């Protein structure tokens, strides 16, 4: 195998396989009424494609916003909006999305697709020129930190929409907007903490993400019990 191909394959494996492992875990949350595999695959691929659309926009804005904190806040908002739009136009409009928990699952799936390609691209540089140990450490950092952040922030959007699942369209749009705003703030806050804190505090930051995911799991149990009111029409 050519030397130039090996890092690409390793980076792809390092980005995609961990994301697929997380996808298996989160799909179990809807084990009672599992979503079609073709739509799960479509949502995952839509998340990956979104990375290609987001990166040029983020690069173009790097010259506009000089302050790093503001730049990362804008980047975070772009990513969260892009992930929502990817889910909205790929799967959320389909008739198979017939209960609130479905929205959360698809938002998380898009987030994992996004994280898979983002992590693969991030790993390309370490794999191309540094030691195996550094690559493993970098991969673990992305796996534990950035991947779970994407899941958490997109889950927030999904939960917000799920709360309004049986409400009128205008109300669902409002809830979606609030969800994207909250997810953007969460994402920006994480990035700010990573930038400002020394390495000894990174584990605290990651612990916050883990606690956030535990909270999301608890809220998902509530989402599963949401039922339409007898007076509600979608």
Buried (B, 14 or more C-beta within 10 A) or exposed (E): EEEEEEBBEBBBEBBBEBBBEBBEEBBEBBEEEEBEEEBBEBBBBBBBBBBEEBEEEBEEBEEEBEEEEEBBBBBBBBBBBBBBBBBBEBBBEBEEBEBBBBBBBBBBBBBBBBBBBBBBBBBBEBBBEEEEEEBEEBBEBBBBBBBBBBBBBBBBBBBBBBBBBBBEEEEBEBBBBBBBBBBBBBBBBBBBBBEEEEEEEBEEBBEBBEEBBEEBEEBBEEBBEBEEEEEEEE
